[in-house]
Amino acid sequence: MAKLDLVKEYKSYYRAGKKPAIVEFDAANYLSIEGKGEPAGEAFVSKVESLYPLAYGIKKICKEHGNDFGVPKLEGLWWVDGGESALDVPRNEWNWKLLIRMPDFVTEEMISPVQSEVARKRKNALIEEISFETMAEGRCVQMMHVGPYADEQETIDLLMAFIAAKGLAVNGLHHEIYLSDPRKTEPDKMKTLIRYPVKQGNIAQKVVSTGSVRSPRCLR
């Protein structure tokens, strides 16, 4: 039985160059859980750790029915409240939504019984907070950030300049895909794909987008 590798199946979704580029994505399904607080803080780590048991529980059921797949990389959407720049807001006030993409053959109806069983076995009530959702970002601008999380602002600035130069405006949340394991990778070799949904913009929209809440500096 062949195992579906989402990273290989959707190359443009999980790969990017070191320069900004415009890409287009269809709708996709995800497991998701929201939170607020310090990146890599207690709440953040707890919710990451709740996502993976459910993802592997779903994988197990799918494999039993002949649809095995590899659980892909963790993703995160980031924003702050009140229209402020994330640079001006304490890190413990940052909002985030953690995501793990699911294959098209995984449905919401399939997840409910698995979710209850995994939460019971793991004795982890956070698993019950996980949602199944479909997200369609459409047209996006993205590039690969190579290096520590603390240096991401340099990459974000390049993306924002590219978006403005193309006459576009940010049209969604700051999106990161964590391609490297920080426990196993040297900081200067870490790879994080950074993405922004965009739309056709105007001069006023460009000014707002460059300092908007959708451009957080995600320090870890």
N, CA and C atoms as a LAMMPS dump frame, in Angstrom:
ITEM: TIMESTEP
0
ITEM: NUMBER OF ATOMS
660
ITEM: BOX BOUNDS ff ff ff
-5.0000000000000000e+02 5.0000000000000000e+02
-5.0000000000000000e+02 5.0000000000000000e+02
-5.0000000000000000e+02 5.0000000000000000e+02
ITEM: ATOMS id mol type element x y z
1 1 1 N 0.851 -1.202 0
2 1 2 C 0 0 0
3 1 3 C 0.884 1.249 0
4 2 1 N 0.696 2.115 -0.968
5 2 2 C 1.47 3.349 -1.054
6 2 3 C 1.021 4.329 0.016
7 3 1 N 1.976 5.04 0.577
8 3 2 C 1.684 6.055 1.591
9 3 3 C 1.723 7.434 0.938
10 4 1 N 0.659 8.213 1.129
11 4 2 C 0.608 9.562 0.574
12 4 3 C 1.564 10.471 1.342
13 5 1 N 2.462 11.126 0.611
14 5 2 C 3.379 12.096 1.19
15 5 3 C 2.903 13.48 0.756
16 6 1 N 2.256 14.213 1.667
17 6 2 C 1.696 15.51 1.319
18 6 3 C 2.772 16.509 0.91
19 7 1 N 3.953 16.399 1.514
20 7 2 C 5.042 17.323 1.193
21 7 3 C 5.476 17.154 -0.258
22 8 1 N 5.509 15.914 -0.739
23 8 2 C 5.873 15.664 -2.139
24 8 3 C 4.7 15.927 -3.073
25 9 1 N 3.496 15.642 -2.611
26 9 2 C 2.301 15.812 -3.441
27 9 3 C 2.025 17.295 -3.725
28 10 1 N 2.275 18.148 -2.745
29 10 2 C 1.994 19.581 -2.868
30 10 3 C 3.301 20.359 -2.688
31 11 1 N 4.172 20.243 -3.68
32 11 2 C 5.523 20.79 -3.555
33 11 3 C 5.521 22.296 -3.346
34 12 1 N 4.687 23.03 -4.087
35 12 2 C 4.699 24.494 -3.962
36 12 3 C 4.134 24.96 -2.627
37 13 1 N 3.401 24.085 -1.966
38 13 2 C 2.833 24.436 -0.656
39 13 3 C 3.907 24.374 0.425
40 14 1 N 4.805 23.407 0.327
41 14 2 C 5.812 23.182 1.364
42 14 3 C 7.218 23.626 0.961
43 15 1 N 7.366 24.151 -0.244
44 15 2 C 8.679 24.602 -0.691
45 15 3 C 8.596 26.047 -1.158
46 16 1 N 9.701 26.776 -0.976
47 16 2 C 9.775 28.159 -1.443
48 16 3 C 11.235 28.517 -1.647
49 17 1 N 11.465 29.518 -2.488
50 17 2 C 12.815 29.986 -2.721
51 17 3 C 13.222 31.035 -1.695
52 18 1 N 14.427 31.537 -1.862
53 18 2 C 14.949 32.554 -0.95
54 18 3 C 14.594 33.966 -1.393
55 19 1 N 13.758 34.057 -2.441
56 19 2 C 13.221 35.337 -2.893
57 19 3 C 11.695 35.229 -2.916
58 20 1 N 10.994 36.341 -2.686
59 20 2 C 9.525 36.292 -2.697
60 20 3 C 8.985 35.844 -4.048
61 21 1 N 7.882 35.098 -4.007
62 21 2 C 7.225 34.637 -5.223
63 21 3 C 5.725 34.587 -5.004
64 22 1 N 4.983 34.768 -6.088
65 22 2 C 3.523 34.679 -6.037
66 22 3 C 3.112 33.248 -6.367
67 23 1 N 2.226 32.692 -5.54
68 23 2 C 1.741 31.323 -5.728
69 23 3 C 0.229 31.319 -5.534
70 24 1 N -0.4 30.219 -5.913
71 24 2 C -1.86 30.091 -5.797
72 24 3 C -2.178 28.739 -5.184
73 25 1 N -3.088 28.739 -4.199
74 25 2 C -3.436 27.498 -3.523
75 25 3 C -4.946 27.287 -3.501
76 26 1 N -5.336 26.021 -3.733
77 26 2 C -6.733 25.632 -3.576
78 26 3 C -7.045 25.428 -2.097
79 27 1 N -8.299 25.227 -1.786
80 27 2 C -8.715 24.955 -0.416
81 27 3 C -8.095 23.648 0.067
82 28 1 N -7.797 23.585 1.348
83 28 2 C -7.231 22.38 1.958
84 28 3 C -7.831 22.194 3.344
85 29 1 N -7.774 20.96 3.84
86 29 2 C -8.34 20.623 5.149
87 29 3 C -7.247 20.547 6.217
88 30 1 N -7.614 20.933 7.433
89 30 2 C -6.643 20.997 8.522
90 30 3 C -7.272 20.576 9.845
91 31 1 N -6.428 20.062 10.722
92 31 2 C -6.728 20.053 12.149
93 31 3 C -6.209 21.372 12.686
94 32 1 N -6.975 22.028 13.556
95 32 2 C -6.542 23.329 14.053
96 32 3 C -6.921 23.508 15.519
97 33 1 N -6.109 24.293 16.205
98 33 2 C -6.403 24.647 17.586
99 33 3 C -5.851 26.049 17.837
100 34 1 N -6.623 26.889 18.515
101 34 2 C -6.244 28.278 18.737
102 34 3 C -5.738 28.493 20.151
103 35 1 N -4.968 29.564 20.305
104 35 2 C -4.489 29.936 21.624
105 35 3 C -3.94 31.339 21.618
106 36 1 N -3.461 31.741 22.777
107 36 2 C -2.903 33.079 22.947
108 36 3 C -1.764 32.992 23.937
109 37 1 N -0.679 33.691 23.641
110 37 2 C 0.42 33.705 24.587
111 37 3 C 1.777 33.592 23.941
112 38 1 N 2.765 33.5 24.768
113 38 2 C 4.17 33.43 24.39
114 38 3 C 4.425 32.303 23.389
115 39 1 N 5.069 32.604 22.255
116 39 2 C 5.475 31.517 21.36
117 39 3 C 6.388 30.543 22.101
118 40 1 N 6.09 29.27 21.988
119 40 2 C 6.832 28.216 22.67
120 40 3 C 6.65 28.264 24.18
121 41 1 N 5.664 29.045 24.654
122 41 2 C 5.32 29.04 26.074
123 41 3 C 4.512 27.805 26.429
124 42 1 N 4.08 27.731 27.685
125 42 2 C 3.398 26.529 28.166
126 42 3 C 2.133 26.225 27.372
127 43 1 N 1.299 27.258 27.126
128 43 2 C 0.049 27.03 26.393
129 43 3 C 0.335 26.588 24.964
130 44 1 N 1.315 27.213 24.351
131 44 2 C 1.675 26.892 22.97
132 44 3 C 2.136 25.438 22.859
133 45 1 N 3.063 25.064 23.725
134 45 2 C 3.608 23.708 23.682
135 45 3 C 2.526 22.672 23.959
136 46 1 N 1.656 22.955 24.929
137 46 2 C 0.589 22.015 25.284
138 46 3 C -0.342 21.768 24.104
139 47 1 N -0.628 22.832 23.351
140 47 2 C -1.556 22.67 22.234
141 47 3 C -0.892 22.011 21.024
142 48 1 N 0.397 22.265 20.842
143 48 2 C 1.122 21.51 19.807
144 48 3 C 1.062 20.018 20.131
145 49 1 N 1.304 19.705 21.399
146 49 2 C 1.343 18.303 21.831
147 49 3 C -0.035 17.644 21.792
148 50 1 N -1.093 18.433 21.742
149 50 2 C -2.429 17.851 21.607
150 50 3 C -2.771 17.547 20.147
151 51 1 N -2.185 18.292 19.219
152 51 2 C -2.491 18.1 17.801
153 51 3 C -1.965 16.776 17.271
154 52 1 N -0.736 16.444 17.619
155 52 2 C -0.099 15.277 17.012
156 52 3 C -0.754 13.943 17.365
157 53 1 N -1.174 13.711 18.62
158 53 2 C -1.854 12.44 18.896
159 53 3 C -3.111 12.247 18.049
160 54 1 N -3.866 13.341 17.838
161 54 2 C -5.065 13.218 17.01
162 54 3 C -4.692 12.969 15.557
163 55 1 N -3.675 13.675 15.065
164 55 2 C -3.247 13.467 13.679
165 55 3 C -2.831 12.02 13.441
166 56 1 N -2.1 11.439 14.396
167 56 2 C -1.656 10.05 14.234
168 56 3 C -2.808 9.066 14.461
169 57 1 N -3.78 9.451 15.284
170 57 2 C -4.967 8.617 15.44
171 57 3 C -5.767 8.536 14.146
172 58 1 N -5.873 9.665 13.449
173 58 2 C -6.563 9.694 12.161
174 58 3 C -5.776 8.902 11.12
175 59 1 N -4.476 9.072 11.132
176 59 2 C -3.61 8.313 10.22
177 59 3 C -3.832 6.805 10.394
178 60 1 N -3.922 6.347 11.651
179 60 2 C -4.098 4.924 11.926
180 60 3 C -5.399 4.405 11.315
181 61 1 N -6.485 5.14 11.507
182 61 2 C -7.789 4.733 10.958
183 61 3 C -7.734 4.712 9.434
184 62 1 N -7.126 5.737 8.847
185 62 2 C -7.022 5.791 7.383
186 62 3 C -6.21 4.622 6.837
187 63 1 N -5.117 4.301 7.528
188 63 2 C -4.274 3.188 7.089
189 63 3 C -5.048 1.882 7.105
190 64 1 N -5.882 1.683 8.132
191 64 2 C -6.687 0.469 8.227
192 64 3 C -7.658 0.348 7.063
193 65 1 N -7.997 1.501 6.449
194 65 2 C -8.925 1.501 5.314
195 65 3 C -8.194 1.702 3.982
196 66 1 N -6.869 1.494 3.991
197 66 2 C -6.113 1.525 2.749
198 66 3 C -5.705 2.896 2.265
199 67 1 N -5.745 3.903 3.171
200 67 2 C -5.373 5.266 2.779
201 67 3 C -4.319 5.829 3.731
202 68 1 N -3.16 5.232 3.748
203 68 2 C -2.112 5.686 4.658
204 68 3 C -1.518 7.017 4.17
205 69 1 N -1.05 7.819 5.115
206 69 2 C -0.396 9.078 4.761
207 69 3 C 0.609 9.461 5.84
208 70 1 N 1.584 10.252 5.456
209 70 2 C 2.557 10.771 6.406
210 70 3 C 2.031 12.055 7.032
211 71 1 N 2.094 12.162 8.353
212 71 2 C 1.649 13.392 9.021
213 71 3 C 2.641 14.505 8.675
214 72 1 N 2.161 15.596 8.08
215 72 2 C 3.08 16.636 7.604
216 72 3 C 3.505 17.621 8.702
217 73 1 N 4.155 18.699 8.274
218 73 2 C 4.756 19.664 9.182
219 73 3 C 3.718 20.527 9.896
220 74 1 N 4.09 20.996 11.081
221 74 2 C 3.27 21.935 11.838
222 74 3 C 3.255 23.287 11.137
223 75 1 N 2.095 23.959 11.207
224 75 2 C 1.946 25.303 10.654
225 75 3 C 1.338 26.222 11.71
226 76 1 N 1.501 27.529 11.518
227 76 2 C 0.921 28.475 12.456
228 76 3 C 0.456 29.742 11.771
229 77 1 N -0.718 30.227 12.17
230 77 2 C -1.207 31.549 11.779
231 77 3 C -1.067 32.46 12.992
232 78 1 N -0.664 33.721 12.768
233 78 2 C -0.356 34.638 13.864
234 78 3 C -1.03 35.989 13.658
235 79 1 N -1.522 36.583 14.768
236 79 2 C -2.106 37.927 14.697
237 79 3 C -2.187 38.519 16.107
238 80 1 N -2.443 39.835 16.165
239 80 2 C -2.685 40.509 17.444
240 80 3 C -3.984 41.283 17.342
241 81 1 N -4.554 41.595 18.484
242 81 2 C -5.831 42.311 18.538
243 81 3 C -5.618 43.824 18.449
244 82 1 N -6.662 44.518 18.021
245 82 2 C -6.69 45.969 18.146
246 82 3 C -6.029 46.757 17.05
247 83 1 N -5.59 46.12 15.99
248 83 2 C -5.017 46.873 14.886
249 83 3 C -3.601 47.364 15.105
250 84 1 N -2.914 46.87 16.116
251 84 2 C -1.541 47.289 16.382
252 84 3 C -0.549 46.384 15.654
253 85 1 N 0.669 46.88 15.518
254 85 2 C 1.744 46.036 15.007
255 85 3 C 2.157 45.066 16.099
256 86 1 N 2.474 43.838 15.708
257 86 2 C 2.908 42.846 16.691
258 86 3 C 4.197 43.271 17.382
259 87 1 N 4.985 44.12 16.718
260 87 2 C 6.229 44.588 17.326
261 87 3 C 5.969 45.462 18.547
262 88 1 N 4.753 46.023 18.632
263 88 2 C 4.419 46.92 19.737
264 88 3 C 3.566 46.243 20.807
265 89 1 N 3.372 44.94 20.67
266 89 2 C 2.499 44.203 21.59
267 89 3 C 3.328 43.148 22.322
268 90 1 N 3.15 43.008 23.644
269 90 2 C 3.889 41.959 24.367
270 90 3 C 3.612 40.589 23.773
271 91 1 N 4.621 39.762 23.78
272 91 2 C 4.505 38.437 23.179
273 91 3 C 3.405 37.596 23.817
274 92 1 N 3.124 37.819 25.086
275 92 2 C 2.085 37.023 25.74
276 92 3 C 0.679 37.427 25.292
277 93 1 N 0.581 38.456 24.441
278 93 2 C -0.717 38.869 23.906
279 93 3 C -0.885 38.484 22.443
280 94 1 N 0.064 37.763 21.899
281 94 2 C -0.058 37.301 20.514
282 94 3 C -1.06 36.155 20.433
283 95 1 N -1.877 36.176 19.385
284 95 2 C -2.826 35.093 19.089
285 95 3 C -2.223 34.177 18.029
286 96 1 N -2.56 32.898 18.131
287 96 2 C -2.081 31.955 17.133
288 96 3 C -3.09 30.831 16.913
289 97 1 N -3.018 30.286 15.729
290 97 2 C -3.785 29.089 15.39
291 97 3 C -2.794 28.084 14.823
292 98 1 N -2.7 26.934 15.454
293 98 2 C -1.793 25.88 15.018
294 98 3 C -2.537 24.928 14.097
295 99 1 N -1.852 24.471 13.047
296 99 2 C -2.491 23.67 12.007
297 99 3 C -1.636 22.47 11.639
298 100 1 N -2.3 21.377 11.305
299 100 2 C -1.668 20.259 10.61
300 100 3 C -2.582 19.902 9.437
301 101 1 N -2.028 19.944 8.243
302 101 2 C -2.833 19.674 7.05
303 101 3 C -3.219 18.205 6.994
304 102 1 N -4.428 17.961 6.517
305 102 2 C -4.957 16.617 6.345
306 102 3 C -5.194 16.317 4.867
307 103 1 N -5.074 15.052 4.456
308 103 2 C -5.389 14.69 3.059
309 103 3 C -6.857 14.95 2.729
310 104 1 N -7.146 15.041 1.449
311 104 2 C -8.519 15.308 1.018
312 104 3 C -9.488 14.216 1.442
313 105 1 N -8.994 12.982 1.616
314 105 2 C -9.914 11.891 1.963
315 105 3 C -10.275 11.877 3.452
316 106 1 N -9.681 12.748 4.265
317 106 2 C -10.068 12.865 5.675
318 106 3 C -11.246 13.833 5.769
319 107 1 N -12.313 13.406 6.435
320 107 2 C -13.514 14.228 6.572
321 107 3 C -13.789 14.54 8.037
322 108 1 N -14.616 15.541 8.251
323 108 2 C -14.989 15.927 9.617
324 108 3 C -15.727 14.793 10.325
325 109 1 N -16.568 14.073 9.598
326 109 2 C -17.324 12.964 10.186
327 109 3 C -16.392 11.846 10.663
328 110 1 N -15.287 11.69 9.998
329 110 2 C -14.323 10.658 10.36
330 110 3 C -13.602 10.988 11.674
331 111 1 N -13.437 12.27 11.956
332 111 2 C -12.598 12.699 13.069
333 111 3 C -13.267 12.563 14.428
334 112 1 N -14.548 12.832 14.514
335 112 2 C -15.233 12.909 15.815
336 112 3 C -15.02 11.689 16.712
337 113 1 N -15.271 10.463 16.244
338 113 2 C -15.065 9.305 17.122
339 113 3 C -13.598 9.086 17.481
340 114 1 N -12.71 9.372 16.546
341 114 2 C -11.272 9.232 16.821
342 114 3 C -10.845 10.237 17.876
343 115 1 N -11.358 11.45 17.769
344 115 2 C -10.997 12.524 18.698
345 115 3 C -11.364 12.16 20.13
346 116 1 N -12.558 11.656 20.33
347 116 2 C -13.005 11.281 21.677
348 116 3 C -12.156 10.155 22.252
349 117 1 N -11.832 9.179 21.418
350 117 2 C -11.042 8.039 21.88
351 117 3 C -9.625 8.461 22.241
352 118 1 N -9.008 9.293 21.39
353 118 2 C -7.633 9.728 21.648
354 118 3 C -7.572 10.601 22.897
355 119 1 N -8.551 11.49 23.055
356 119 2 C -8.581 12.353 24.244
357 119 3 C -8.699 11.522 25.513
358 120 1 N -9.519 10.466 25.456
359 120 2 C -9.702 9.598 26.627
360 120 3 C -8.434 8.816 26.935
361 121 1 N -7.829 8.236 25.903
362 121 2 C -6.63 7.429 26.118
363 121 3 C -5.457 8.277 26.604
364 122 1 N -5.336 9.479 26.051
365 122 2 C -4.228 10.366 26.417
366 122 3 C -4.508 11.161 27.694
367 123 1 N -5.758 11.117 28.142
368 123 2 C -6.177 11.917 29.298
369 123 3 C -5.809 13.387 29.081
370 124 1 N -6.156 13.863 27.892
371 124 2 C -5.797 15.217 27.472
372 124 3 C -7.037 15.919 26.937
373 125 1 N -7.631 16.785 27.761
374 125 2 C -8.863 17.476 27.377
375 125 3 C -8.637 18.456 26.227
376 126 1 N -7.4 18.914 26.016
377 126 2 C -7.127 19.849 24.93
378 126 3 C -7.431 19.238 23.569
379 127 1 N -7.329 17.928 23.475
380 127 2 C -7.612 17.271 22.197
381 127 3 C -9.051 17.516 21.772
382 128 1 N -9.947 17.671 22.734
383 128 2 C -11.357 17.943 22.417
384 128 3 C -11.553 19.346 21.845
385 129 1 N -10.568 20.226 22.01
386 129 2 C -10.675 21.594 21.493
387 129 3 C -10.274 21.688 20.014
388 130 1 N -9.706 20.638 19.488
389 130 2 C -9.22 20.676 18.105
390 130 3 C -10.395 20.675 17.126
391 131 1 N -10.294 21.515 16.114
392 131 2 C -11.336 21.627 15.094
393 131 3 C -10.844 21.085 13.765
394 132 1 N -11.783 20.719 12.93
395 132 2 C -11.501 20.357 11.543
396 132 3 C -11.998 21.516 10.694
397 133 1 N -11.135 22.082 9.879
398 133 2 C -11.56 23.22 9.078
399 133 3 C -10.946 23.188 7.693
400 134 1 N -11.634 23.865 6.793
401 134 2 C -11.141 24.037 5.436
402 134 3 C -10.703 25.483 5.273
403 135 1 N -9.507 25.673 4.753
404 135 2 C -8.967 27.025 4.564
405 135 3 C -8.563 27.186 3.114
406 136 1 N -8.957 28.305 2.527
407 136 2 C -8.616 28.597 1.136
408 136 3 C -7.901 29.941 1.103
409 137 1 N -6.569 29.918 1.034
410 137 2 C -5.81 31.173 1.022
411 137 3 C -5.741 31.797 -0.364
412 138 1 N -5.902 30.99 -1.41
413 138 2 C -5.888 31.538 -2.757
414 138 3 C -4.526 32.077 -3.15
415 139 1 N -4.529 33.285 -3.665
416 139 2 C -3.283 33.903 -4.125
417 139 3 C -2.435 34.335 -2.92
418 140 1 N -1.162 33.976 -2.948
419 140 2 C -0.269 34.264 -1.819
420 140 3 C 1.094 34.713 -2.317
421 141 1 N 1.823 35.36 -1.426
422 141 2 C 3.242 35.64 -1.627
423 141 3 C 3.997 34.917 -0.527
424 142 1 N 5.071 34.223 -0.886
425 142 2 C 5.811 33.458 0.11
426 142 3 C 7.297 33.422 -0.216
427 143 1 N 8.093 33.092 0.792
428 143 2 C 9.513 32.826 0.591
429 143 3 C 10.019 32.028 1.779
430 144 1 N 11.195 31.45 1.627
431 144 2 C 11.796 30.659 2.691
432 144 3 C 12.659 31.551 3.573
433 145 1 N 12.445 31.436 4.874
434 145 2 C 13.347 32.075 5.836
435 145 3 C 14.321 31.018 6.319
436 146 1 N 15.61 31.289 6.16
437 146 2 C 16.646 30.387 6.638
438 146 3 C 17.389 31.088 7.762
439 147 1 N 17.346 30.517 8.952
440 147 2 C 18.002 31.117 10.095
441 147 3 C 17.121 31.09 11.327
442 148 1 N 17.554 31.736 12.392
443 148 2 C 16.795 31.723 13.645
444 148 3 C 15.431 32.391 13.492
445 149 1 N 14.491 31.972 14.326
446 149 2 C 13.185 32.626 14.349
447 149 3 C 13.335 34.12 14.647
448 150 1 N 14.308 34.464 15.485
449 150 2 C 14.484 35.849 15.9
450 150 3 C 14.84 36.777 14.747
451 151 1 N 15.311 36.212 13.619
452 151 2 C 15.695 37.034 12.474
453 151 3 C 14.607 37.108 11.408
454 152 1 N 13.42 36.641 11.703
455 152 2 C 12.365 36.581 10.688
456 152 3 C 11.964 37.945 10.146
457 153 1 N 12.123 39.004 10.942
458 153 2 C 11.652 40.306 10.494
459 153 3 C 12.322 40.737 9.194
460 154 1 N 13.567 40.348 8.988
461 154 2 C 14.253 40.674 7.739
462 154 3 C 13.529 40.054 6.541
463 155 1 N 13.089 38.818 6.704
464 155 2 C 12.361 38.137 5.628
465 155 3 C 10.988 38.76 5.432
466 156 1 N 10.328 39.088 6.542
467 156 2 C 9.009 39.735 6.456
468 156 3 C 9.11 41.065 5.723
469 157 1 N 10.159 41.84 5.998
470 157 2 C 10.338 43.126 5.322
471 157 3 C 10.499 42.931 3.812
472 158 1 N 11.237 41.898 3.405
473 158 2 C 11.39 41.607 1.977
474 158 3 C 10.049 41.247 1.343
475 159 1 N 9.261 40.454 2.045
476 159 2 C 7.941 40.075 1.543
477 159 3 C 7.044 41.297 1.4
478 160 1 N 7.046 42.178 2.396
479 160 2 C 6.188 43.356 2.359
480 160 3 C 6.599 44.301 1.233
481 161 1 N 7.906 44.437 1.007
482 161 2 C 8.375 45.29 -0.087
483 161 3 C 7.952 44.714 -1.436
484 162 1 N 8.032 43.404 -1.577
485 162 2 C 7.616 42.73 -2.811
486 162 3 C 6.114 42.907 -3.037
487 163 1 N 5.327 42.72 -1.978
488 163 2 C 3.87 42.875 -2.076
489 163 3 C 3.511 44.281 -2.534
490 164 1 N 4.163 45.292 -1.943
491 164 2 C 3.902 46.68 -2.328
492 164 3 C 4.324 46.951 -3.768
493 165 1 N 5.49 46.431 -4.164
494 165 2 C 5.996 46.669 -5.521
495 165 3 C 5.092 46.065 -6.588
496 166 1 N 4.406 44.984 -6.257
497 166 2 C 3.509 44.31 -7.19
498 166 3 C 2.096 44.895 -7.169
499 167 1 N 1.892 45.953 -6.378
500 167 2 C 0.561 46.553 -6.3
501 167 3 C -0.45 45.694 -5.58
502 168 1 N 0.028 44.882 -4.634
503 168 2 C -0.838 43.971 -3.897
504 168 3 C -1.023 44.465 -2.46
505 169 1 N -1.923 43.845 -1.749
506 169 2 C -2.155 44.136 -0.339
507 169 3 C -2.341 42.823 0.404
508 170 1 N -1.906 42.787 1.648
509 170 2 C -2.081 41.591 2.474
510 170 3 C -3.57 41.324 2.662
511 171 1 N -3.953 40.051 2.53
512 171 2 C -5.375 39.683 2.568
513 171 3 C -5.609 38.464 3.472
514 172 1 N -4.84 38.36 4.54
515 172 2 C -4.989 37.227 5.451
516 172 3 C -3.921 37.273 6.516
517 173 1 N -3.833 36.224 7.271
518 173 2 C -2.931 36.182 8.411
519 173 3 C -1.519 35.761 8.035
520 174 1 N -0.575 36.219 8.822
521 174 2 C 0.825 35.774 8.735
522 174 3 C 0.852 34.258 8.956
523 175 1 N 1.421 33.547 7.995
524 175 2 C 1.353 32.082 7.978
525 175 3 C 2.772 31.534 7.937
526 176 1 N 3.076 30.626 8.841
527 176 2 C 4.385 29.997 8.887
528 176 3 C 4.241 28.481 8.808
529 177 1 N 5.172 27.837 8.113
530 177 2 C 5.26 26.381 8.089
531 177 3 C 6.652 26.012 8.597
532 178 1 N 6.692 25.198 9.648
533 178 2 C 7.938 24.905 10.353
534 178 3 C 8.563 23.634 9.773
535 179 1 N 9.521 23.826 8.888
536 179 2 C 10.098 22.722 8.138
537 179 3 C 11.262 22.058 8.86
538 180 1 N 11.787 22.706 9.89
539 180 2 C 12.926 22.169 10.636
540 180 3 C 12.531 21.903 12.082
541 181 1 N 13.15 20.917 12.672
542 181 2 C 12.956 20.604 14.08
543 181 3 C 14.022 21.358 14.884
544 182 1 N 13.62 22.346 15.699
545 182 2 C 14.612 23.135 16.439
546 182 3 C 15.418 22.32 17.439
547 183 1 N 14.944 21.129 17.781
548 183 2 C 15.693 20.268 18.696
549 183 3 C 16.85 19.572 17.999
550 184 1 N 16.798 19.534 16.656
551 184 2 C 17.795 18.774 15.906
552 184 3 C 18.571 19.617 14.895
553 185 1 N 18.192 20.883 14.727
554 185 2 C 18.762 21.717 13.678
555 185 3 C 19.456 22.937 14.272
556 186 1 N 20.631 23.243 13.766
557 186 2 C 21.339 24.449 14.203
558 186 3 C 20.516 25.677 13.828
559 187 1 N 20.483 26.717 14.707
560 187 2 C 19.648 27.9 14.442
561 187 3 C 19.872 28.53 13.07
562 188 1 N 21.127 28.599 12.588
563 188 2 C 21.383 29.257 11.31
564 188 3 C 20.98 28.41 10.104
565 189 1 N 20.562 27.158 10.354
566 189 2 C 20.122 26.279 9.274
567 189 3 C 18.61 26 9.316
568 190 1 N 17.924 26.601 10.259
569 190 2 C 16.475 26.396 10.391
570 190 3 C 15.749 26.937 9.161
571 191 1 N 14.755 26.193 8.687
572 191 2 C 13.951 26.625 7.548
573 191 3 C 12.499 26.812 7.97
574 192 1 N 11.99 28.015 7.725
575 192 2 C 10.602 28.354 8.024
576 192 3 C 10.006 29.02 6.801
577 193 1 N 8.969 28.433 6.233
578 193 2 C 8.299 29.04 5.087
579 193 3 C 7.335 30.098 5.613
580 194 1 N 7.448 31.321 5.081
581 194 2 C 6.587 32.43 5.512
582 194 3 C 5.715 32.85 4.343
583 195 1 N 4.421 32.977 4.61
584 195 2 C 3.433 33.201 3.542
585 195 3 C 2.409 34.253 3.972
586 196 1 N 1.942 35.03 2.977
587 196 2 C 0.837 35.973 3.184
588 196 3 C -0.163 35.854 2.043
589 197 1 N -1.437 35.615 2.334
590 197 2 C -2.455 35.762 1.291
591 197 3 C -2.493 37.218 0.831
592 198 1 N -2.728 37.439 -0.456
593 198 2 C -2.729 38.798 -0.992
594 198 3 C -3.908 39.007 -1.933
595 199 1 N -4.184 40.269 -2.189
596 199 2 C -5.187 40.67 -3.171
597 199 3 C -4.665 41.903 -3.888
598 200 1 N -5.316 42.268 -4.981
599 200 2 C -4.935 43.489 -5.674
600 200 3 C -5.173 44.665 -4.743
601 201 1 N -4.192 45.541 -4.625
602 201 2 C -4.307 46.612 -3.642
603 201 3 C -4.206 47.984 -4.252
604 202 1 N -4.101 48.967 -3.364
605 202 2 C -3.867 50.344 -3.78
606 202 3 C -2.849 50.95 -2.829
607 203 1 N -2.483 52.183 -3.039
608 203 2 C -1.42 52.797 -2.235
609 203 3 C -1.77 52.791 -0.765
610 204 1 N -3.009 53.135 -0.419
611 204 2 C -3.395 53.167 0.997
612 204 3 C -3.297 51.793 1.621
613 205 1 N -3.722 50.762 0.889
614 205 2 C -3.668 49.41 1.425
615 205 3 C -2.235 48.954 1.63
616 206 1 N -1.359 49.355 0.727
617 206 2 C 0.042 48.966 0.874
618 206 3 C 0.633 49.513 2.153
619 207 1 N 0.334 50.777 2.472
620 207 2 C 0.873 51.402 3.678
621 207 3 C 0.388 50.67 4.917
622 208 1 N -0.896 50.334 4.93
623 208 2 C -1.448 49.612 6.078
624 208 3 C -0.802 48.242 6.216
625 209 1 N -0.625 47.56 5.096
626 209 2 C -0.148 46.18 5.172
627 209 3 C 1.261 46.08 5.726
628 210 1 N 2.097 47.072 5.466
629 210 2 C 3.482 46.961 5.9
630 210 3 C 3.632 47.063 7.41
631 211 1 N 2.657 47.6 8.092
632 211 2 C 2.761 47.688 9.545
633 211 3 C 1.578 47.065 10.233
634 212 1 N 0.915 46.164 9.546
635 212 2 C -0.343 45.643 10.062
636 212 3 C -0.14 44.558 11.087
637 213 1 N -1.224 44.158 11.746
638 213 2 C -1.17 43.078 12.724
639 213 3 C -0.933 41.74 12.032
640 214 1 N -0.982 41.722 10.746
641 214 2 C -0.778 40.471 10.025
642 214 3 C 0.7 40.262 9.689
643 215 1 N 1.573 41.054 10.254
644 215 2 C 2.996 40.931 9.973
645 215 3 C 3.796 40.77 11.263
646 216 1 N 3.48 39.77 12.108
647 216 2 C 4.155 39.672 13.387
648 216 3 C 5.569 39.167 13.27
649 217 1 N 6.393 39.608 14.17
650 217 2 C 7.752 39.098 14.272
651 217 3 C 7.713 37.934 15.251
652 218 1 N 7.761 36.754 14.718
653 218 2 C 7.513 35.571 15.545
654 218 3 C 8.789 35.093 16.21
655 219 1 N 9.168 35.749 17.278
656 219 2 C 10.328 35.324 18.058
657 219 3 C 9.969 34.107 18.876
658 220 1 N 10.936 33.215 19.047
659 220 2 C 10.675 32.027 19.842
660 220 3 C 11.544 32.061 21.096
